[in-house]
């Protein structure tokens, strides 16, 4: 009985893990404008800033490390905002 259960579990795990390999290999065509790409990068940067803040508040980062990371991330976010402004102009 245990052997049957183990075999079923291994088969299920193999099916789940190999699912991406069994999908058709059709290339995905994603038409994105430059503005859409910059907006996506901006949103990702905002999430990184929030993640760093959470890490600091939960004690995973020291204050000095947090300040250094936060300064770098906010600088990158500002650059993305400037690029968005340039797209509008």
N, C-alpha and C positions, 0 to 999 in steps of 0.2 A: 504494500500500500504506500509506504514511504517512497519507494522507488518510482512509482507511478506519479505521485504528487511532485517529486523533484523533477521528473521528466517534463511534466506539464508546465511547471514554473520556468524551467530553462527554455522550453519552446516558446512560451509567451514573451520572455525577456528577449530572446533572439528575434522574434517577430517585431517587437517594438523598436529594438535597436536598428534593425535592418530596413525599417519602413522607408526612410529617406532614400536608400539605395534602390529600392524597388519602384519608386515613382518614375514616371516617364521623364526622359531627359530633354524635355522641351525647354528651350531657352526662354527665360522670362524677359520680356521687353518692357522696360519701365521708362516711360517718357516723362522726364522731369525737367522743369525749367530750372535755370540757375537760381532763381529766387526760392523755389520750393526746396532745393537742396540746402541753401543757406538757412532757411527757416528750420529745416530738420536738424541741421547742425547746431543752431541756436537753442532749440528745445532740448537737445541732448546735453548741451553745455549747462543749461539751467538745472537739469537733473543731476549732473555731476556736482554742481555747487551745493544742491540740497543734500546729496549723499555725503559730501565732505562735512557739511554742518551736522548731519546726523551722527557721523563717525566721531566728531568732536564731542558732541553732547553725550554720547554713550561711553566716552572714555577711550575710544580706539585711537584717537589722535591727541597728541599733546597740543597745548595752545600755540606754541611756536610753529609746529608742523602744520597745524590748521591754518594759521595766518599765511604761511608761505604758499600752501596749496590754494587757499581761497584767493589770494592776490593773483596767482597765475591764472586760475580759472576765470576770474572776473575780467582779467585783461583779454583773454581769448574771447569771452562773451562780448566785450566792448568792440573788438575787432569784427566780429560777426555782425553786430548791429551797424557798424560803419559800412560794411559791405552791403547790407540791406538798404541803407540810406543811398548808397551809390547806385544800386539797382533802380531805386525810385527816381533818381535824378535823370 
